């Protein structure tokens, strides 16, 4: 909805949510968010505003008069909790967009998270670092390396002056620094930072954690760019093994055996429903997107290698098939399952072939219960 800034009350200044320039457009849903152009309104809507429009309507409305201290404290707590929820939601969505390669779209969401993090926690606290890191990574993806360095320098300074900074945050900082140096072509410095990322992530989560696998993946990409394929392949293999084991454990824990499923069906009248527990990767939307990005990237590399190893391709396909299975995309799960079977026929591994056949049966069973 277009507005005329001259009609505003004297002393009020409306600024664009995206660029902080004078605003001429109002969101007609929340009626508290302004933009300089319809283009910026659309960019914000696609990135984050659609998800938080109602929250902003609550947070930015004039504070109502509340007669009692208890009511005022209750409202203050509600506002604070909603701001924290908005910070987490914005960060998760921004990170998800990054993993999907939508660097431009991730910036408004990341900026929103930073804005409210400053409001809630202050201007120089460790709680701001995740937002700085997302903005830094988005800037690297957009090839705005000077801007990326500014964000990461702020994050690094905050980490250095926080003695009890969690290793999980240090890991993400070094990962982003690694990406920045890789974009600059400084591969040696990039590898040093990825090694620090892996060290801190391993200390926090373990060497075989899916949260550590991202460091191995990015380090492998650097060696791949340098043409050092033996090292890159070894690291890609490590990543696939980590994800393959993680996803196998999820399916094993959540999906009944064929014998258990048969017993359950025999006790039911009508269609067999509820045989599967609710499946998920155990991660949030951003981490699910990261898994798809990592495994798909490795598959593309494996699939186009001149001297491709059938075993590597087969295991990568199986990992992707299991990932799509737990995400509920049975069509893609079957697609990568069939590719894994084709590759497994070249290596004559009976145990692996048997596990693939069992997996395809699971896909069929899951399809009949949906």
Secondary structure, 3 states (H helix, E strand, C coil): CECCHHHCCCCCCCECCCCCCECCEECCCCCCCEECCHHHHHHHHHHHHHHHHHHHHHHCCCCCCCCCHHHHHHHHHHHHHHHHHHHHHHHHHHHHHHHCCCHHHHHHHHHHHHHHHHHHHCCCCHHHHHHHHHHHHHHHHCCCHHHHHHHHHHHHHHHHCCCCCCHHHHHHHHHHHHHHHHHHCCHHHHHHHHHHHHHHHHHHHCCCCHHHHHHHHHHHHHHHHCCCHHHHHHHHHHHHHHHHHHHHHHHHHHCCCHHHHHHHHHCCCCCCCCCCCCCCCCCCHHHHHHHHHHHHHHHHHHHCCCCCCHHHHHHHHHHHHHHHHHCCCHHHHHHHHHHHHHHHCCCCCHHHHHHHHHHHHHHHHHHHHC
